[in-house]
Amino acid sequence: MRTRTSLTILLAATLVLIAVVRSSTDEPDAPTERADGRTR
């Protein structure tokens, strides 16, 4: 039971991380020049 619970928590954390990364990179009006120094 402990292994299944930790696996579920790990899966949920991975999904949250992917969602945060995709939402932060897919914003069209985000200032991209602040991140990598050049305008996209």
Backbone hydrogen bonds, N-H to C=O, Kabsch-Sander energy under -0.5 kcal/mol:
donor,donor_aa,acceptor,acceptor_aa,energy
5,T,1,M,-2.2
6,S,2,R,-2.3
7,L,3,T,-2.1
8,T,4,R,-2.1
9,I,5,T,-2.3
10,L,6,S,-2.3
11,L,7,L,-2.3
12,A,8,T,-2.4
13,A,9,I,-2.4
14,T,10,L,-2.1
15,L,11,L,-2.2
16,V,12,A,-2.3
17,L,13,A,-2.3
18,I,14,T,-2.5
19,A,15,L,-2.3
20,V,16,V,-2.4
21,V,17,L,-2.4
22,R,18,I,-2.6
23,S,19,A,-2.3
24,S,20,V,-1.9
25,T,21,V,-1.6
26,D,22,R,-1.8
30,A,27,E,-0.9
32,T,30,A,-1.1
34,R,31,P,-0.5
35,A,32,T,-0.7
36,D,32,T,-1.8
37,G,33,E,-1.2
